[in-house]
């Protein structure tokens, strides 16, 4: 039951469309239902949740889940009423954490948490994916593609300007310098009150 397309050894790898485990539906129903039941005010809502609203919501939520990985970015989409479509450039990913607690393990699920460059202490796990099939393989593939991208960026030769373009740029800069000199002279002649 492989969920990932194997990476091609060539420069450009195939797009990976990760799949989600259908067992995420009962997990989400249980997770939200328990959160509702814990509060006294949410107890009546928890009853409605477990009687069918939660199953309807989880089914539609599952149908909207998407995760795609290419050579430059990871894109994740979810939501029913409020849709979240998040893209993370691979070079910004610092680490991907694989989490599998006892409840997740019971449902044969795992969570991937992403730590990105520039995120604060409270935002380190801003994006997380729960319910991916073969999450550990996706984690490895993300990190491998990130490393390949960084390696390619380090090895990329500095862009050189063609000889004709260099002389054109020099002429433009000299023209700008001449106009600036004229502006300076005009400002010197202008008397301030």
N, C-alpha and C positions, 0 to 999 in steps of 0.2 A: 504494500500500500504506500508506494513512494509518492510524495507530494511535490517533489522538486524535479525540475528538468536538469539533468547533469550538465555541468558547465563545460562548454566547448574549450578545447585547448588553444584555439585561435585567439587573435587580438580581441575580437568582439564576441562576447558570450551571448547566449540566447536569453531572452526575457524569461524570468522565472515567475510563474503565477502560483503563489502558495495557496494551498487549500486548507479549509478549516474543518475541524472535527465536529460532526453533528452533535456530539455529546456536550458541546458548549451550551446548547439550548437548555437542558435540564439544570446544568450548573448555574446559568444566569438566573433561571427561575428560582432556584434555591437561594442563591446569593442575595437577590433583591428581596425575596420573601422573608428571609431571616432578618434582614435589615429593617424591614417594615414591622415584623413581629416583635422586635426588641423594644420598640417604642410603644407606649400605651396608646398614643394617638393613632399610630399606624396599624394597630392590631386589626381593626375592621377592614382596612385596605389589604392587609396580608391575606385575610380570608378570601377576598375577591381575587387577589393575585393568584393564589393557589388553585382557585376554582376554574380558572381558564384564561383570565386576562394575561397572566404571566406567560402561558404557553403560546398565546397568539403573538405577544410582543417578541418572545424569544425566537419564534419561527421567522418573523419578518426581519428581525435584527440579523439573524444568521444569513438570510437570503441577500442582505445588503453588504455583507463583509467582503472586502477585496484587499489583496496584498500583492504587489508586483515589485519585482527587483530587476533592475537592468544594470548596465556597467557604471552608471553615474549616480543613481538615486534609488531610494526605497519609497514606494508610494503605498499608503494605507487609507482605506475608505471604510466608514461605518456610519450607522445611524438610521433612524426612521423619521422622526419629526425634525430633529436637528442632525444634519449630515456633517460629519467631520472628514475632510479630505486632506491628509497630511503628507507632505513630501520631505524627505530628509536626504540631502546630498551625502553620498557615501564618505566624502572627505571630511565631513563634519562629525561623523560617528567616532566617538572615542572608545566606547565599549558596548557590548551587547551581553546582558546578563540573562542567563537561563534560570527560571524559577519553577520549581515543581514541589509544592507542599502536599500534605496528606490528602486534603480535599481535592485538589487538582489531580493528584495521582489516582484517586478513586474514580474520577471521571475520565482518566487517561488523557489529561490535558497538561499543558505547560504554558508559562508566560515568558515572553521575551521583553525585557526592559532595555530601552536605548538611552545611552548617555551620550550627549552631543557636546561639541565644543561650544563654549560661550554660554552654556546653561548654568544657572546658579545652583546653589545647594538644594533648594526646594524644587527645582525643575529637572533634576537629573533623570527622573523616570517619567518625564512628561509624556512620552509615547510608549505604550506597551501593547503588545499583541498577545491575546490569550486565545488558546484553542487551535493553534496551528498544528497541522499534521506534520510530523518530523521536524519539530521546532529546532532541535539541536542541529539538524542538517542545514536548515535555513540560516541559523546563527553562523555556522562555519562558512557557508557560502557568502554571506554578507561581509564577514571579516576578510575572506580571501579576495573578494572583489574590491573592498576598500584598500587592502594592501597593494593589490595590482594597480589600482588607480593612482595611489600615492607613488609607487615605484615608477610608473609611466611619466608622472609629472616631474619627478626628479631627473629622469633620463632625457626628457624632451629638450632638444637643443634650443638655445636662446633664439628668438625670432630675429632674423637679420633683415635689414631694409635693403631693397634692391637699389643698385647704383642710380638709376634714373629717378626713383622716388626720393632718394636722399638729396639730390640736387634740387628737386622740386620743393622739398621741405625747407631747405636752406634758403631758397629764394623767397618763400613765403615768410620765413622768420625775419629776413632782412627787410621785407616790405613792412612787416608789423613794427620792427624797430624804427624804421623811418617815420611811420605814423605816430609812434609814441614820442619821438623826439619833437615832432611838430606840435603835439599836444602840450608838452612841457614848455616849449617856447611861448605858446599862446597863454598858458597859465601864468608864466612869469610876467608877461606884458599886462595882464589883467590886474588892476589895483583893487585891493580889498578895502572896504570902508573902515 
